[in-house]
Amino acid sequence: MHILAGIAGFCALIGVAQLLIGTALIRRFRAAPAPVPSAYPPVSILKPLCGVEPLTELALESFFLIEYPQFQLVFGVQSPVDPVLEVVEKLRARYPDRDVAVVVDDTLHGANRKVSNLINMYPAARYETLVMSDADIHVPPYFLDRVVAAMAEPGVGLVTTLYTGLPGTPHLATLMGANQINYTFLPGALLARKLGRQDCLGVTMALTKTVLAQVGGLAAVADNLADDQVLGRLVVARGYKLTLAQVIPATTVPEHDFAVLFRHELRWARTIRALVPVPYAASVLQISLFWCLLALVFSAGAAWAWILLMAVLGIRYAAARAIDSALGLAKAGDAWLFLVRDFCSFVIYVASFTGDKVHWRGQIMQADAGKISPH
């Protein structure tokens, strides 16, 4: 039992080390000089929409407030009675000078409905430079400047962005969702990139029509659940670089109860497990407080295990505050909430190995190396 306690304690320290390295990378990323575009090509921004969630209007409005010489907003829905159309029309009336196109088309081109929406929207995009962005993303006014600057780097074929979680409700589940994004996903994503991973994150996918055509167009990912990751792999396979723009948008965390949050995070977990099984299996080390509790149990409550638990909790809290400070985030809860977060994360981690079905926008799908098949 003492050996098991020592192993658990060592795993907890590995998790803390990963977090501290990731936090340092976030601070360095944020402090780097802002790039300036050498040219300002016109840009078409494609926003596939479906329904209204908390902060939808605020998120969409942030795109109307972008400061860039020439860009077009293309919104797409699959139903003429989708309530998000009212939000779009309200924003068009508020910002009449913006170049906006709205596409309503329910044609399906594959199992992934979001990609089908994008394919339907594509003919309305007038410009060579494309930026595809999720509906719940909040961007700063300089968003396109940073994305276009990254696209101009030699050899770059696809630009993506990191993101933070913005609570959309005051509920505990929402806070836990934002906690996971800001203090586990974000430092982990930068650490993974430092180690050589080139992940494409669906919050932002920027590329030219020429590059998109070279990889087979959007139809090439129409049957993929993880369309962003698969698109990134296709672009890299063509010899291009996949890089990060030096801007970090926020994504709305709308889950108002733990059941909804569980389904959402389980979809992420099973999808990632299918895409990168070995790194995903190792991600259990990130749940450092879980390992501390195991050490406490295996050591029969030894003093060193208690000290380890309190030290790791304090480090987790301090790292979170450092990330908040670097990114200008609101404080996402008190220290004890990290215990709740790690309990939730462990349950989701275990559940991710019990099946390959996921719930996504009313569909039950199968996660299998990025592939989906509707049932």
LUMFI-430889 format. One line per 5 residues: number of its first residue (from 1); their letters; for each residue x, y, z of N, C-alpha, C. Coordinates in steps of 0.02 Angstrom, whole numbers, plus 50000, padded with zeros to 5 digits. Example, Ala and Ser with C-alpha at 12.3 -4.5 7.8 and 13.67 -1.06 7.14 Angstrom:
// residues 2
1 = AS = 50660/49716/50390/50615/49775/50390/50660/49835/50390 | 50642/49888/50354/50684/49947/50357/50645/50002/50394 .
//
This chain:
// residues 375
1 = MHILA = 50041/49940/50000/50000/50000/50000/50043/50063/50000 | 50100/50060/50035/50144/50118/50036/50173/50132/49967 | 50187/50078/49929/50212/50087/49861/50159/50120/49818 | 50096/50097/49824/50042/50126/49786/50032/50200/49804 | 50039/50215/49869/50033/50285/49891/50087/50327/49859 .
6 = GIAGF = 50149/50301/49856/50203/50337/49826/50192/50349/49751 | 50167/50297/49717/50153/50304/49645/50100/50357/49633 | 50047/50356/49674/49993/50406/49667/50020/50476/49680 | 50062/50483/49731/50091/50548/49745/50135/50573/49688 | 50174/50527/49659/50217/50545/49602/50174/50568/49542 .
11 = CALIG = 50119/50532/49529/50074/50551/49475/50045/50621/49487 | 50028/50637/49549/50002/50703/49565/50054/50757/49549 | 50117/50743/49564/50170/50791/49551/50181/50800/49476 | 50174/50746/49437/50178/50753/49364/50123/50799/49339 | 50062/50790/49364/50007/50833/49344/50020/50906/49360 .
16 = VAQLL = 50048/50919/49419/50063/50988/49439/50118/51016/49395 | 50168/50976/49379/50222/51000/49336/50196/51019/49267 | 50151/50977/49239/50120/50993/49175/50084/51060/49178 | 50046/51070/49232/50007/51131/49240/50052/51192/49244 | 50106/51188/49282/50151/51245/49291/50186/51262/49225 .
21 = IGTAL = 50206/51211/49187/50237/51225/49122/50186/51257/49075 | 50125/51229/49074/50073/51257/49032/50056/51328/49050 | 50054/51343/49115/50040/51411/49138/50094/51459/49116 | 50157/51438/49120/50212/51480/49097/50207/51492/49022 | 50186/51442/48984/50178/51450/48912/50122/51499/48896 .
26 = IRRFR = 50068/51497/48935/50014/51546/48924/50039/51617/48935 | 50075/51627/48989/50101/51694/49004/50149/51718/48949 | 50191/51672/48923/50237/51690/48869/50199/51705/48805 | 50148/51665/48791/50107/51675/48730/50074/51743/48732 | 50047/51760/48789/50011/51824/48796/50059/51883/48793 .
31 = AAPAP = 50120/51874/48818/50167/51930/48822/50205/51942/48757 | 50200/51896/48709/50237/51903/48646/50213/51964/48608 | 50257/51997/48570/50237/52056/48532/50182/52040/48481 | 50134/52084/48476/50078/52073/48430/50102/52081/48358 | 50088/52031/48315/50108/52037/48245/50063/52086/48208 .
36 = VPSAY = 50090/52117/48157/50053/52164/48115/50049/52136/48044 | 49990/52132/48015/49985/52105/47946/50025/52146/47897 | 50058/52112/47850/50093/52147/47797/50045/52169/47742 | 49987/52137/47739/49934/52155/47692/49867/52139/47724 | 49815/52169/47696/49748/52160/47725/49700/52134/47671 .
41 = PPVSI = 49705/52070/47653/49659/52044/47603/49588/52043/47630 | 49538/52052/47587/49469/52046/47611/49455/51975/47635 | 49412/51970/47684/49400/51906/47718/49325/51891/47720 | 49307/51829/47707/49239/51805/47718/49239/51763/47782 | 49197/51782/47830/49191/51746/47893/49127/51704/47890 .
46 = LKPLC = 49134/51639/47895/49077/51593/47893/49057/51573/47963 | 48994/51587/47981/48968/51572/48048/48908/51525/48042 | 48918/51459/48050/48860/51413/48051/48822/51420/48116 | 48757/51428/48112/48716/51440/48171/48663/51386/48180 | 48643/51376/48242/48589/51329/48257/48562/51344/48326 .
51 = GVEPL = 48505/51378/48329/48473/51392/48392/48505/51450/48430 | 48474/51466/48487/48496/51521/48529/48515/51493/48598 | 48573/51512/48622/48597/51492/48688/48613/51555/48727 | 48629/51549/48791/48650/51608/48829/48708/51644/48795 | 48703/51709/48790/48754/51754/48762/48762/51749/48686 .
56 = TELAL = 48714/51717/48651/48720/51712/48579/48724/51780/48545 | 48681/51825/48565/48682/51892/48534/48748/51927/48548 | 48773/51922/48609/48836/51954/48627/48894/51925/48586 | 48894/51859/48578/48947/51826/48540/48945/51848/48467 | 48886/51847/48436/48881/51867/48365/48897/51941/48356 .
61 = ESFFL = 48877/51982/48404/48890/52054/48398/48965/52068/48397 | 49004/52027/48431/49076/52040/48432/49106/52036/48362 | 49075/51998/48317/49100/51994/48248/49079/52056/48209 | 49024/52086/48225/49004/52149/48193/49051/52206/48214 | 49083/52198/48272/49125/52250/48299/49199/52242/48281 .
66 = IEYPQ = 49215/52194/48239/49284/52184/48217/49308/52245/48179 | 49369/52265/48191/49400/52322/48157/49449/52294/48105 | 49428/52298/48042/49469/52271/47987/49444/52304/47923 | 49490/52319/47876/49469/52359/47817/49410/52332/47778 | 49410/52266/47763/49355/52239/47721/49343/52166/47740 .
71 = FQLVF = 49284/52152/47763/49266/52083/47778/49191/52073/47770 | 49173/52011/47758/49103/51992/47747/49083/51942/47801 | 49023/51948/47827/48996/51899/47874/48944/51856/47838 | 48954/51791/47839/48907/51745/47809/48878/51701/47864 | 48813/51707/47876/48780/51666/47927/48738/51612/47892 .
76 = GVQSP = 48738/51553/47920/48701/51499/47889/48659/51461/47940 | 48597/51447/47922/48553/51405/47963/48520/51353/47918 | 48493/51302/47950/48463/51248/47911/48387/51248/47916 | 48359/51296/47954/48286/51300/47960/48264/51372/47956 | 48213/51387/47917/48188/51456/47911/48155/51481/47975 .
81 = VDPVL = 48140/51437/48022/48109/51458/48085/48158/51456/48143 | 48222/51449/48128/48272/51449/48182/48270/51517/48216 | 48263/51519/48283/48258/51583/48318/48321/51626/48314 | 48378/51596/48295/48438/51636/48290/48434/51685/48233 | 48390/51673/48184/48381/51721/48129/48357/51789/48155 .
86 = EVVEK = 48316/51789/48206/48293/51852/48236/48352/51890/48265 | 48398/51854/48297/48457/51886/48326/48500/51917/48271 | 48510/51880/48216/48550/51906/48161/48518/51968/48131 | 48452/51966/48121/48418/52025/48092/48422/52085/48138 | 48419/52074/48203/48426/52129/48251/48495/52161/48244 .
91 = LRARY = 48546/52120/48237/48614/52145/48231/48625/52180/48164 | 48595/52154/48112/48600/52187/48046/48569/52256/48048 | 48514/52263/48084/48482/52328/48091/48525/52375/48133 | 48559/52348/48182/48602/52388/48226/48665/52410/48191 | 48690/52369/48144/48752/52385/48108/48739/52381/48033 .
96 = PDRDV = 48702/52428/48006/48681/52424/47935/48738/52428/47885 | 48796/52453/47906/48852/52460/47859/48892/52396/47851 | 48878/52346/47891/48915/52283/47885/48891/52243/47825 | 48939/52209/47794/48925/52167/47736/48904/52098/47762 | 48839/52083/47756/48812/52022/47787/48772/51983/47735 .
101 = AVVVD = 48782/51917/47735/48742/51871/47695/48713/51818/47741 | 48651/51799/47729/48618/51748/47769/48595/51692/47721 | 48614/51631/47736/48597/51573/47695/48552/51527/47736 | 48494/51511/47709/48448/51463/47741/48441/51403/47694 | 48468/51346/47714/48470/51288/47670/48477/51226/47713 .
106 = DTLHG = 48431/51178/47706/48433/51118/47747/48464/51058/47711 | 48497/51070/47655/48528/51015/47618/48584/50983/47659 | 48583/50917/47663/48634/50880/47699/48684/50851/47649 | 48747/50857/47667/48801/50832/47624/48841/50777/47658 | 48821/50759/47717/48856/50708/47756/48826/50704/47825 .
111 = ANRKV = 48857/50665/47868/48829/50654/47935/48839/50715/47981 | 48890/50756/47967/48903/50814/48009/48861/50873/47985 | 48812/50890/48024/48765/50943/48003/48798/51012/48002 | 48846/51024/48047/48880/51089/48046/48918/51097/47980 | 48953/51044/47959/48990/51048/47896/48943/51055/47837 .
116 = SNLIN = 48885/51021/47840/48835/51030/47787/48813/51102/47784 | 48804/51133/47841/48786/51204/47844/48841/51246/47811 | 48904/51231/47826/48959/51269/47797/48962/51260/47721 | 48950/51199/47698/48950/51186/47625/48895/51227/47591 | 48837/51231/47622/48782/51271/47594/48799/51346/47593 .
121 = MYPAA = 48839/51368/47642/48857/51438/47648/48913/51457/47600 | 48954/51410/47581/49015/51423/47545/49005/51465/47481 | 48954/51451/47440/48945/51492/47379/48935/51566/47393 | 48911/51583/47453/48899/51653/47470/48962/51690/47491 | 49016/51652/47504/49079/51683/47525/49115/51712/47464 .
126 = RYETL = 49123/51777/47461/49148/51810/47402/49225/51812/47398 | 49258/51806/47456/49329/51818/47457/49370/51754/47463 | 49433/51759/47440/49479/51702/47440/49498/51680/47510 | 49505/51727/47555/49524/51711/47624/49461/51696/47665 | 49461/51636/47695/49404/51613/47733/49422/51606/47807 .
131 = VMSDA = 49375/51626/47850/49381/51612/47922/49315/51580/47943 | 49319/51518/47966/49261/51482/47991/49263/51483/48067 | 49208/51503/48098/49208/51512/48170/49141/51489/48199 | 49144/51457/48257/49084/51432/48290/49038/51489/48311 | 48975/51472/48323/48924/51522/48338/48934/51555/48406 .
136 = DIHVP = 48964/51519/48454/48967/51543/48523/49033/51575/48540 | 49070/51599/48490/49136/51627/48501/49132/51703/48507 | 49168/51730/48557/49173/51802/48569/49243/51824/48550 | 49249/51873/48505/49315/51894/48481/49327/51968/48496 | 49390/51987/48505/49406/52059/48513/49407/52093/48445 .
141 = PYFLD = 49406/52160/48443/49405/52196/48379/49465/52181/48335 | 49523/52163/48364/49583/52151/48325/49589/52078/48302 | 49536/52039/48308/49537/51967/48293/49564/51953/48223 | 49536/51986/48172/49557/51972/48103/49629/51995/48090 | 49651/52049/48121/49720/52070/48113/49768/52014/48132 .
146 = RVVAA = 49755/51983/48190/49800/51931/48215/49795/51868/48172 | 49735/51850/48150/49727/51790/48109/49760/51799/48041 | 49750/51857/48009/49779/51870/47943/49856/51873/47948 | 49882/51901/48003/49954/51904/48012/49983/51834/48016 | 49949/51789/48051/49973/51720/48057/49969/51684/47990 .
151 = MAEPG = 49917/51698/47951/49911/51666/47886/49967/51686/47838 | 49995/51746/47849/50047/51771/47804/50116/51741/47818 | 50123/51703/47872/50188/51673/47888/50206/51621/47835 | 50269/51614/47818/50291/51568/47765/50269/51496/47780 | 50239/51464/47729/50221/51394/47735/50158/51378/47772 .
156 = VGLVT = 50123/51429/47798/50062/51417/47837/50003/51404/47790 | 49966/51350/47804/49907/51335/47765/49843/51341/47803 | 49848/51337/47871/49788/51340/47912/49805/51374/47978 | 49762/51419/47999/49771/51455/48062/49713/51439/48108 | 49728/51426/48170/49676/51414/48220/49691/51457/48281 .
161 = TLYTG = 49649/51454/48332/49661/51492/48393/49645/51449/48454 | 49678/51466/48508/49658/51441/48573/49593/51476/48593 | 49566/51458/48651/49506/51493/48675/49499/51483/48750 | 49462/51529/48780/49446/51525/48851/49371/51510/48858 | 49350/51492/48918/49280/51480/48932/49248/51539/48967 .
166 = LPGTP = 49192/51561/48941/49155/51617/48970/49089/51591/48997 | 49079/51591/49063/49017/51565/49091/48956/51602/49064 | 48907/51564/49039/48847/51595/49011/48789/51596/49060 | 48797/51562/49117/48746/51561/49169/48782/51564/49237 | 48746/51579/49291/48778/51581/49357/48782/51513/49392 .
171 = HLATL = 48762/51459/49358/48757/51394/49390/48825/51362/49401 | 48830/51317/49449/48892/51284/49466/48919/51243/49407 | 48874/51210/49371/48896/51170/49314/48931/51214/49262 | 48904/51273/49250/48935/51319/49203/49004/51338/49226 | 49011/51352/49290/49076/51370/49318/49125/51313/49311 .
176 = MGANQ = 49102/51252/49320/49146/51194/49312/49168/51185/49240 | 49124/51200/49193/49142/51196/49122/49196/51247/49104 | 49188/51309/49129/49238/51360/49116/49304/51344/49150 | 49300/51316/49210/49360/51295/49247/49401/51245/49206 | 49367/51196/49177/49401/51145/49138/49437/51175/49077 .
181 = INYTF = 49402/51221/49043/49432/51252/48983/49491/51296/49001 | 49483/51339/49051/49533/51389/49066/49594/51361/49101 | 49584/51312/49145/49639/51291/49188/49665/51220/49175 | 49633/51184/49129/49658/51118/49110/49670/51115/49035 | 49617/51128/48996/49625/51126/48923/49677/51175/48898 .
186 = LPGAL = 49672/51238/48919/49714/51290/48890/49789/51278/48902 | 49811/51268/48965/49882/51253/48974/49902/51187/48941 | 49857/51138/48942/49872/51074/48910/49880/51080/48835 | 49839/51122/48803/49843/51131/48731/49909/51164/48711 | 49931/51213/48749/49995/51246/48733/50053/51199/48745 .
191 = LARKL = 50050/51159/48798/50103/51111/48812/50106/51058/48756 | 50048/51035/48733/50046/50985/48679/50077/51014/48616 | 50063/51077/48602/50092/51109/48542/50167/51116/48550 | 50190/51132/48611/50262/51137/48624/50296/51070/48611 | 50260/51015/48623/50288/50948/48614/50279/50923/48542 .
196 = GRQDC = 50251/50964/48498/50248/50946/48428/50179/50934/48398 | 50126/50933/48440/50059/50923/48412/50038/50984/48372 | 50001/50973/48318/49973/51028/48279/49897/51018/48275 | 49864/51034/48329/49791/51025/48331/49756/51085/48302 | 49704/51071/48263/49660/51124/48238/49599/51127/48283 .
201 = LGVTM = 49584/51185/48308/49528/51194/48354/49472/51230/48317 | 49412/51201/48321/49357/51224/48279/49331/51293/48293 | 49353/51324/48348/49330/51392/48362/49352/51440/48307 | 49410/51427/48277/49435/51467/48221/49471/51421/48173 | 49451/51422/48110/49487/51385/48057/49493/51434/47998 .
206 = ALTKT = 49553/51459/47988/49565/51509/47936/49612/51481/47883 | 49590/51485/47821/49631/51461/47765/49604/51494/47701 | 49638/51483/47646/49615/51510/47582/49572/51458/47546 | 49533/51482/47499/49494/51436/47458/49539/51390/47418 | 49598/51414/47400/49645/51373/47362/49668/51313/47403 .
211 = VLAQV = 49688/51326/47465/49711/51271/47508/49653/51224/47523 | 49594/51251/47535/49536/51208/47549/49522/51162/47490 | 49527/51189/47430/49515/51147/47371/49567/51092/47364 | 49629/51107/47383/49682/51058/47378/49671/50997/47423 | 49637/51006/47479/49625/50950/47525/49557/50917/47513 .
216 = GGLAA = 49522/50938/47460/49459/50906/47444/49398/50946/47463 | 49407/51008/47485/49351/51050/47505/49319/51028/47570 | 49266/51061/47588/49230/51044/47650/49199/50975/47646 | 49186/50951/47586/49157/50884/47578/49203/50831/47606 | 49268/50845/47610/49316/50796/47636/49307/50783/47710 .
221 = VADNL = 49273/50829/47746/49262/50819/47818/49188/50816/47836 | 49146/50805/47785/49073/50807/47797/49048/50748/47837 | 49088/50695/47844/49068/50637/47883/49110/50628/47945 | 49144/50682/47966/49186/50679/48025/49156/50717/48083 | 49152/50685/48141/49131/50721/48201/49182/50774/48218 .
226 = ADDQV = 49246/50755/48219/49300/50802/48233/49323/50834/48168 | 49279/50871/48136/49295/50900/48071/49355/50947/48075 | 49362/50983/48131/49418/51029/48138/49485/50991/48139 | 49488/50938/48179/49550/50900/48183/49567/50867/48117 | 49517/50839/48084/49529/50805/48020/49551/50856/47967 .
231 = LGRLV = 49520/50914/47965/49540/50966/47918/49613/50985/47930 | 49631/50993/47994/49700/51009/48010/49748/50956/47985 | 49731/50892/47994/49775/50838/47972/49781/50837/47896 | 49726/50852/47861/49729/50853/47788/49775/50909/47763 | 49771/50967/47795/49812/51024/47774/49886/51009/47788 .
236 = VARGY = 49901/50982/47847/49970/50965/47864/49997/50911/47817 | 49955/50863/47798/49976/50810/47752/49995/50837/47684 | 49969/50896/47667/49988/50928/47603/50053/50967/47607 | 50084/50965/47666/50148/50999/47675/50144/51069/47703 | 50085/51090/47724/50078/51156/47753/50087/51155/47829 .
241 = KLTLA = 50100/51213/47857/50103/51220/47929/50033/51238/47957 | 50020/51217/48018/49960/51236/48053/49983/51277/48114 | 49964/51339/48116/49990/51383/48167/49935/51416/48208 | 49955/51445/48264/49909/51480/48309/49913/51555/48295 | 49856/51587/48289/49854/51660/48289/49863/51685/48360 .
246 = QVIPA = 49894/51743/48367/49906/51770/48434/49846/51809/48459 | 49792/51773/48466/49730/51800/48494/49693/51742/48525 | 49661/51755/48582/49626/51702/48617/49553/51723/48627 | 49508/51702/48583/49437/51717/48593/49410/51679/48653 | 49348/51692/48668/49313/51656/48722/49254/51618/48692 .
251 = TTVPE = 49239/51561/48720/49180/51523/48699/49130/51522/48757 | 49067/51531/48741/49016/51529/48793/49010/51459/48822 | 49007/51454/48887/48993/51391/48921/48920/51395/48944 | 48873/51362/48908/48802/51374/48922/48770/51323/48968 | 48806/51269/48986/48775/51214/49023/48750/51237/49091 .
256 = HDFAV = 48686/51227/49103/48655/51250/49164/48648/51196/49217 | 48660/51133/49199/48659/51080/49249/48712/51028/49231 | 48726/50984/49280/48781/50938/49271/48766/50884/49219 | 48703/50867/49209/48687/50817/49158/48705/50842/49088 | 48689/50905/49074/48706/50934/49009/48782/50941/49002 .
261 = LFRHE = 48815/50964/49056/48887/50970/49054/48920/50902/49044 | 48894/50851/49076/48922/50784/49070/48919/50760/48997 | 48861/50769/48964/48854/50748/48895/48903/50785/48849 | 48910/50851/48862/48954/50891/48821/49027/50870/48829 | 49049/50864/48891/49119/50846/48903/49133/50774/48885 .
266 = LRWAR = 49083/50730/48891/49092/50661/48870/49101/50657/48794 | 49065/50699/48757/49074/50701/48685/49146/50722/48669 | 49171/50774/48702/49241/50794/48692/49288/50736/48707 | 49277/50705/48766/49323/50653/48789/49325/50594/48742 | 49268/50569/48721/49267/50511/48677/49294/50527/48608 .
271 = TIRAL = 49283/50588/48586/49310/50609/48521/49386/50612/48524 | 49412/50643/48577/49485/50648/48583/49516/50578/48592 | 49483/50535/48630/49509/50467/48640/49513/50431/48573 | 49464/50442/48529/49465/50409/48463/49520/50437/48419 | 49533/50503/48425/49582/50535/48382/49654/50522/48404 .
276 = VPVPY = 49667/50530/48468/49735/50523/48495/49732/50480/48558 | 49724/50414/48550/49712/50371/48608/49767/50371/48661 | 49831/50372/48640/49885/50368/48689/49891/50433/48730 | 49894/50492/48697/49895/50554/48736/49833/50561/48780 | 49775/50539/48754/49715/50545/48795/49720/50501/48858 .
281 = AASVL = 49745/50440/48850/49752/50396/48908/49798/50428/48960 | 49851/50461/48937/49898/50492/48983/49870/50555/49016 | 49816/50582/48988/49788/50644/49015/49759/50636/49085 | 49751/50573/49108/49726/50562/49176/49775/50591/49226 | 49838/50600/49206/49887/50630/49252/49870/50703/49267 .
286 = QISLF = 49831/50735/49224/49812/50805/49236/49765/50811/49296 | 49732/50757/49314/49683/50760/49369/49722/50751/49435 | 49762/50800/49452/49811/50794/49505/49779/50784/49574 | 49723/50815/49588/49693/50807/49654/49664/50737/49663 | 49643/50705/49609/49622/50635/49613/49680/50591/49637 .
291 = WCLLA = 49740/50603/49610/49798/50564/49631/49817/50579/49704 | 49808/50642/49724/49820/50659/49794/49774/50621/49841 | 49710/50616/49822/49663/50579/49864/49680/50505/49866 | 49703/50477/49809/49725/50407/49809/49784/50397/49856 | 49831/50444/49854/49889/50440/49899/49867/50442/49971 .
296 = LVFSA = 49817/50483/49985/49791/50489/50053/49760/50423/50076 | 49723/50391/50031/49690/50328/50048/49742/50272/50057 | 49788/50267/50008/49837/50212/50010/49886/50219/50068 | 49898/50281/50090/49944/50292/50146/49910/50291/50213 | 49844/50276/50213/49804/50276/50275/49806/50343/50311 .
301 = GAAWA = 49803/50397/50272/49799/50463/50300/49865/50489/50327 | 49920/50469/50298/49986/50491/50322/49992/50567/50316 | 50033/50596/50360/50040/50668/50361/50066/50695/50294 | 50114/50659/50263/50142/50683/50201/50089/50687/50146 | 50040/50640/50147/49987/50640/50097/49941/50700/50107 .
306 = WILLM = 49927/50717/50169/49887/50777/50183/49923/50840/50159 | 49988/50843/50173/50028/50900/50151/50028/50905/50075 | 50036/50847/50042/50035/50846/49969/49968/50872/49942 | 49913/50848/49972/49847/50869/49949/49839/50945/49955 | 49857/50973/50013/49849/51045/50022/49896/51084/49977 .
311 = AVLGI = 49957/51058/49967/50004/51093/49924/49980/51094/49851 | 49957/51037/49827/49933/51033/49758/49872/51078/49749 | 49827/51078/49797/49768/51121/49793/49788/51194/49790 | 49838/51213/49832/49861/51281/49831/49895/51300/49765 | 49934/51253/49737/49967/51266/49673/49916/51273/49617 .
316 = RYAAA = 49866/51228/49618/49813/51233/49567/49779/51301/49569 | 49764/51323/49629/49730/51387/49638/49775/51445/49615 | 49839/51442/49634/49885/51496/49616/49896/51497/49540 | 49901/51439/49508/49909/51437/49436/49848/51466/49401 | 49788/51451/49427/49727/51477/49398/49726/51553/49402 .
321 = RAIDS = 49747/51580/49459/49749/51653/49466/49800/51684/49419 | 49856/51649/49407/49906/51674/49360/49878/51675/49289 | 49840/51623/49271/49808/51622/49205/49756/51677/49199 | 49716/51686/49252/49667/51741/49252/49701/51808/49240 | 49757/51819/49275/49792/51882/49270/49821/51892/49200 .
326 = ALGLA = 49850/51839/49171/49880/51844/49105/49829/51858/49051 | 49770/51829/49058/49720/51833/49005/49663/51881/49021 | 49664/51912/49079/49612/51959/49097/49545/51926/49109 | 49546/51866/49139/49484/51829/49151/49456/51845/49220 | 49391/51836/49227/49359/51842/49292/49377/51781/49334 .
331 = KAGDA = 49382/51790/49398/49398/51734/49443/49343/51681/49438 | 49364/51620/49422/49315/51565/49411/49308/51522/49473 | 49291/51551/49530/49276/51511/49589/49332/51508/49639 | 49318/51477/49696/49366/51471/49750/49405/51405/49744 | 49456/51398/49787/49502/51342/49782/49467/51275/49789 .
336 = WLFLV = 49417/51270/49834/49386/51205/49845/49349/51179/49783 | 49333/51224/49737/49299/51202/49676/49343/51158/49632 | 49409/51162/49641/49452/51118/49602/49443/51045/49623 | 49423/51033/49685/49407/50965/49706/49346/50940/49669 | 49294/50982/49664/49234/50964/49627/49251/50952/49553 .
341 = RDFCS = 49292/50996/49525/49311/50990/49455/49348/50925/49441 | 49394/50906/49485/49431/50845/49474/49388/50783/49482 | 49340/50786/49527/49293/50730/49534/49253/50722/49469 | 49228/50778/49441/49192/50775/49378/49236/50749/49321 | 49298/50773/49319/49344/50753/49266/49359/50678/49269 .
346 = FVIYV = 49366/50651/49330/49381/50580/49336/49321/50538/49314 | 49261/50559/49332/49201/50523/49311/49196/50522/49235 | 49208/50579/49204/49204/50584/49131/49259/50542/49099 | 49319/50543/49128/49374/50503/49101/49357/50429/49101 | 49331/50405/49156/49311/50334/49160/49255/50319/49111 .
351 = ASFTG = 49205/50363/49108/49148/50352/49063/49169/50352/48990 | 49222/50388/48974/49244/50392/48904/49266/50324/48877 | 49285/50278/48922/49308/50212/48901/49252/50160/48900 | 49192/50181/48917/49137/50133/48922/49095/50130/48859 | 49112/50168/48808/49075/50167/48745/49103/50217/48697 .
356 = DKVHW = 49074/50219/48637/49098/50266/48587/49041/50308/48558 | 48984/50308/48590/48927/50349/48568/48930/50418/48601 | 48911/50469/48564/48908/50537/48590/48843/50570/48570 | 48821/50618/48610/48761/50658/48595/48784/50725/48568 | 48757/50743/48510/48774/50807/48480/48714/50835/48443 .
361 = RGQIM = 48688/50891/48470/48632/50927/48440/48574/50881/48420 | 48554/50839/48468/48496/50796/48456/48511/50731/48420 | 48574/50721/48400/48594/50660/48366/48635/50616/48413 | 48630/50550/48403/48676/50504/48435/48725/50481/48382 | 48789/50492/48395/48840/50478/48345/48894/50433/48375 .
366 = QADAG = 48936/50408/48332/48990/50363/48353/49057/50397/48340 | 49096/50401/48392/49163/50429/48387/49211/50372/48371 | 49243/50376/48313/49289/50323/48292/49342/50355/48248 | 49398/50373/48278/49454/50406/48241/49428/50466/48202 | 49381/50502/48231/49354/50561/48199/49293/50549/48156 .
371 = KISPH = 49276/50486/48142/49219/50472/48100/49154/50473/48140 | 49100/50490/48108/49035/50487/48140/48987/50451/48094 | 48938/50419/48124/48884/50388/48085/48819/50396/48124 | 48770/50431/48095/48708/50443/48131/48670/50379/48143 | 48634/50376/48201/48593/50318/48219/48521/50339/48232 .
//
